[in-house]
Amino acid sequence: MLRSVVAWGAAASLCLVTAGCVEQDAPAVPIGELWEGDNGEAVRLEDGGVGVVEAIPYGSGEGCDPEAFRTMSGDIEWETVDDGELILRQGDAEVTLRADRGGFGPDIIWRDVFIGPCGDASGDRTIELTMNEYG
């Protein structure tokens, strides 16, 4: 009896260790949800690669100088560029929107998203928005 309990315990441990290693498809982009920031920023994505934003800053010109940021508001187009990463466009302006990454490898968590006003050069100027549960 003791031998079978030990064997089951070893199998259970192996199962727990390997369970997180199963490759899964990335979760779909939440359509119709509203993400909001602390300074009036908002994003809502709709079917067909369209959506609406409010007060989303974006870089204009060289560098990533907040003094030179402009604001994107109104209708936008969006497209997926990678799992958990989108580009939001309005005319010539564009920003990167990235889903939060969980603590286990490639986890993608759409509850919190981050706007990069200057794309990959945003660094510490990234803006966090949280999904409004009452959206």
Contacts in CASP RR format, 6 or more apart in sequence:
PFRMAT RR
TARGET T0000
AUTHOR 0000-0000-0000
METHOD contacts of the structure
MODEL  1
MLRSVVAWGAAASLCLVTAGCVEQDAPAVPIGELWEGDNGEAVRLEDGGV
GVVEAIPYGSGEGCDPEAFRTMSGDIEWETVDDGELILRQGDAEVTLRAD
RGGFGPDIIWRDVFIGPCGDASGDRTIELTMNEYG
20 104 0 8 1.000
26 83 0 8 1.000
26 84 0 8 1.000
26 106 0 8 1.000
26 108 0 8 1.000
27 108 0 8 1.000
27 110 0 8 1.000
29 45 0 8 1.000
29 80 0 8 1.000
29 84 0 8 1.000
29 86 0 8 1.000
29 110 0 8 1.000
30 45 0 8 1.000
30 110 0 8 1.000
30 131 0 8 1.000
31 45 0 8 1.000
31 46 0 8 1.000
31 47 0 8 1.000
32 44 0 8 1.000
32 45 0 8 1.000
32 46 0 8 1.000
33 44 0 8 1.000
33 45 0 8 1.000
33 110 0 8 1.000
33 131 0 8 1.000
33 132 0 8 1.000
33 135 0 8 1.000
34 42 0 8 1.000
34 43 0 8 1.000
34 44 0 8 1.000
34 131 0 8 1.000
34 132 0 8 1.000
34 135 0 8 1.000
35 42 0 8 1.000
35 43 0 8 1.000
35 44 0 8 1.000
35 113 0 8 1.000
35 129 0 8 1.000
35 130 0 8 1.000
35 131 0 8 1.000
35 132 0 8 1.000
36 42 0 8 1.000
36 129 0 8 1.000
36 130 0 8 1.000
36 132 0 8 1.000
37 127 0 8 1.000
37 128 0 8 1.000
37 129 0 8 1.000
37 130 0 8 1.000
38 128 0 8 1.000
39 55 0 8 1.000
40 54 0 8 1.000
40 55 0 8 1.000
41 53 0 8 1.000
41 54 0 8 1.000
41 55 0 8 1.000
41 56 0 8 1.000
41 57 0 8 1.000
41 115 0 8 1.000
41 127 0 8 1.000
41 129 0 8 1.000
42 52 0 8 1.000
42 53 0 8 1.000
42 54 0 8 1.000
42 55 0 8 1.000
42 56 0 8 1.000
42 129 0 8 1.000
43 51 0 8 1.000
43 52 0 8 1.000
43 53 0 8 1.000
43 54 0 8 1.000
43 56 0 8 1.000
43 88 0 8 1.000
43 97 0 8 1.000
43 113 0 8 1.000
43 115 0 8 1.000
43 129 0 8 1.000
44 51 0 8 1.000
44 52 0 8 1.000
44 53 0 8 1.000
45 51 0 8 1.000
45 78 0 8 1.000
45 86 0 8 1.000
46 52 0 8 1.000
49 77 0 8 1.000
49 78 0 8 1.000
49 79 0 8 1.000
50 75 0 8 1.000
50 76 0 8 1.000
50 77 0 8 1.000
50 78 0 8 1.000
51 75 0 8 1.000
51 76 0 8 1.000
51 77 0 8 1.000
51 78 0 8 1.000
52 74 0 8 1.000
52 75 0 8 1.000
52 76 0 8 1.000
53 72 0 8 1.000
53 73 0 8 1.000
53 74 0 8 1.000
53 76 0 8 1.000
53 88 0 8 1.000
53 90 0 8 1.000
54 73 0 8 1.000
54 74 0 8 1.000
55 71 0 8 1.000
55 72 0 8 1.000
55 73 0 8 1.000
56 71 0 8 1.000
56 72 0 8 1.000
56 73 0 8 1.000
56 88 0 8 1.000
56 95 0 8 1.000
56 115 0 8 1.000
56 117 0 8 1.000
56 127 0 8 1.000
57 66 0 8 1.000
57 69 0 8 1.000
57 70 0 8 1.000
57 71 0 8 1.000
57 72 0 8 1.000
57 95 0 8 1.000
57 115 0 8 1.000
57 117 0 8 1.000
57 127 0 8 1.000
58 69 0 8 1.000
58 70 0 8 1.000
58 71 0 8 1.000
58 72 0 8 1.000
58 93 0 8 1.000
58 94 0 8 1.000
58 95 0 8 1.000
58 117 0 8 1.000
58 118 0 8 1.000
59 65 0 8 1.000
59 68 0 8 1.000
59 69 0 8 1.000
59 70 0 8 1.000
59 93 0 8 1.000
59 117 0 8 1.000
59 118 0 8 1.000
60 68 0 8 1.000
60 69 0 8 1.000
60 70 0 8 1.000
60 93 0 8 1.000
61 68 0 8 1.000
63 118 0 8 1.000
63 121 0 8 1.000
64 117 0 8 1.000
64 118 0 8 1.000
64 121 0 8 1.000
64 122 0 8 1.000
64 123 0 8 1.000
64 125 0 8 1.000
66 125 0 8 1.000
69 117 0 8 1.000
70 93 0 8 1.000
72 88 0 8 1.000
72 90 0 8 1.000
72 93 0 8 1.000
72 95 0 8 1.000
74 90 0 8 1.000
75 90 0 8 1.000
76 88 0 8 1.000
76 89 0 8 1.000
76 90 0 8 1.000
77 88 0 8 1.000
77 89 0 8 1.000
77 90 0 8 1.000
78 86 0 8 1.000
78 87 0 8 1.000
78 88 0 8 1.000
78 89 0 8 1.000
78 97 0 8 1.000
79 86 0 8 1.000
79 87 0 8 1.000
79 89 0 8 1.000
80 86 0 8 1.000
81 87 0 8 1.000
83 106 0 8 1.000
83 108 0 8 1.000
84 98 0 8 1.000
84 99 0 8 1.000
84 108 0 8 1.000
84 110 0 8 1.000
85 96 0 8 1.000
85 97 0 8 1.000
85 98 0 8 1.000
85 99 0 8 1.000
86 96 0 8 1.000
86 97 0 8 1.000
86 98 0 8 1.000
87 94 0 8 1.000
87 95 0 8 1.000
87 96 0 8 1.000
87 97 0 8 1.000
88 94 0 8 1.000
88 95 0 8 1.000
88 96 0 8 1.000
88 97 0 8 1.000
88 115 0 8 1.000
94 119 0 8 1.000
95 115 0 8 1.000
95 116 0 8 1.000
95 117 0 8 1.000
95 119 0 8 1.000
96 115 0 8 1.000
96 116 0 8 1.000
96 119 0 8 1.000
96 120 0 8 1.000
96 122 0 8 1.000
97 113 0 8 1.000
97 114 0 8 1.000
97 115 0 8 1.000
97 116 0 8 1.000
98 113 0 8 1.000
98 114 0 8 1.000
98 116 0 8 1.000
99 108 0 8 1.000
99 109 0 8 1.000
99 110 0 8 1.000
99 112 0 8 1.000
99 113 0 8 1.000
100 108 0 8 1.000
100 109 0 8 1.000
100 110 0 8 1.000
100 111 0 8 1.000
100 112 0 8 1.000
100 113 0 8 1.000
100 114 0 8 1.000
101 107 0 8 1.000
101 108 0 8 1.000
101 109 0 8 1.000
102 108 0 8 1.000
102 109 0 8 1.000
110 131 0 8 1.000
111 130 0 8 1.000
111 131 0 8 1.000
112 128 0 8 1.000
112 129 0 8 1.000
112 130 0 8 1.000
112 131 0 8 1.000
113 128 0 8 1.000
113 129 0 8 1.000
113 131 0 8 1.000
114 126 0 8 1.000
114 127 0 8 1.000
114 128 0 8 1.000
114 129 0 8 1.000
115 126 0 8 1.000
115 127 0 8 1.000
115 129 0 8 1.000
116 122 0 8 1.000
116 123 0 8 1.000
116 125 0 8 1.000
116 126 0 8 1.000
116 127 0 8 1.000
117 125 0 8 1.000
117 126 0 8 1.000
117 127 0 8 1.000
118 125 0 8 1.000
END
